[in-house]
Amino acid sequence: DWAAWTGLYNNNARTAGTYPAKVNVVGLPGTKGPSGKYMLEQGGASLWAIPANAKNPDEAFKIIEYMATKEGALLLSAGI
């Protein structure tokens, strides 16, 4: 999934001339549940985030919600 979306972004940004000269990547710590045990581990479910400066966080959240449905999971695993 990551490779497909990253490649699509890179291709579209280069074509449009908007590919940034510098990209800031931020690693997020693991997510712990109420018991203190990590809920997400290597090879587990994906962790999605909406940046604080997102222009339309409500729509971004709707996309994340869709990806949690059966149809969204199929899209993520098999593609279009």
GISULMO-V175662 format. One record per residue. N is the residue number from 1. OMEGA is omega in radians with two decimals (999 if undefined). BURIAL is b if it has 9 or more other ideal C-beta (glycine too) atoms within 8 Angstrom, else e. Layout:
((N	OMEGA	BURIAL) (N	OMEGA	BURIAL))
//
This chain:
((1	-3.10	e) (2	-3.11	e) (3	-3.14	e) (4	-3.12	e) (5	-3.14	e) (6	3.11	e) (7	3.11	e) (8	3.12	e) (9	-3.11	e) (10	-3.12	b) (11	-3.12	e) (12	-3.13	e) (13	3.11	b) (14	3.13	e) (15	-3.12	e) (16	-3.10	e) (17	-3.10	e) (18	-3.12	e) (19	-3.06	e) (20	3.09	e) (21	-3.11	e) (22	3.11	e) (23	3.09	e) (24	3.12	e) (25	-3.09	e) (26	3.06	e) (27	3.13	e) (28	3.09	e) (29	3.10	e) (30	3.13	e) (31	-3.13	e) (32	3.08	e) (33	-3.13	e) (34	-3.13	e) (35	-3.11	e) (36	3.13	e) (37	3.13	e) (38	3.12	e) (39	3.13	e) (40	3.14	e) (41	3.13	e) (42	3.13	e) (43	-3.13	e) (44	-3.12	e) (45	3.12	e) (46	3.03	e) (47	-3.13	e) (48	3.13	e) (49	3.06	e) (50	-3.13	e) (51	3.14	e) (52	-3.12	e) (53	3.13	e) (54	-3.12	e) (55	-3.11	e) (56	-3.08	e) (57	3.14	e) (58	3.11	e) (59	3.10	e) (60	3.12	b) (61	3.10	b) (62	3.10	e) (63	3.11	e) (64	3.10	b) (65	3.14	e) (66	-3.11	b) (67	3.10	b) (68	3.11	e) (69	3.11	e) (70	-3.14	e) (71	3.12	e) (72	3.11	b) (73	3.09	b) (74	3.11	e) (75	-3.13	b) (76	-3.06	e) (77	-3.06	e) (78	-3.11	e) (79	-3.09	e) (80	999	e))
//
